[in-house]
Amino acid sequence: MIALILQGATLDDAVDITIPWTSESVGSILLKAVEVASSGLPDAVTIEQQFGGGWVGEEALGIAVCCARAAPDVSAGLLAAVNHSGDSDSTGSICGQLLGALRGPDEIPPEWLDSLDSRDLVATVAADLAFETASPPADGWGASPEWWRLRYPGW
């Protein structure tokens, strides 16, 4: 879904494109996420009643997609994704990735960035991801330039 969003898809389009490639349980929870989000940003009780605690992948993805889709802004979406009694670090991480791809870094509250550990590293990885998804590989097979292999050796 993130790759689709970075290529210009909306979150709803990315969900629709993704569902046929998932298991029945993942597809079902993605549909539920879109439905629940249509009522607005969910509170902790709604999250837990509709998705569980996010302790398994499908639940975490459902919570993240729901919060990202309903979010009026990055901070509201992330706060909703982490303020429940379940696996909030996972749901917040997934939601943050979706919101980052959808809205970009300029919507992240500056005070959150000021205290970010390894901020330069995070910014570098984000910029590299944006570069990789925006420009097609030179050989059509995904071969990376030498600097890419040096930065991300894959071992």
Salt bridges, closest charged atoms under 4 A:
ASP12 OD1 - ARG69 NE 2.56
GLU107 OE1 - ARG103 NH1 3.36
ASP114 OD1 - ARG119 NH1 3.65
ASP128 OD2 - ARG151 NH1 2.62
GLU146 OE1 - ARG149 NH2 3.12
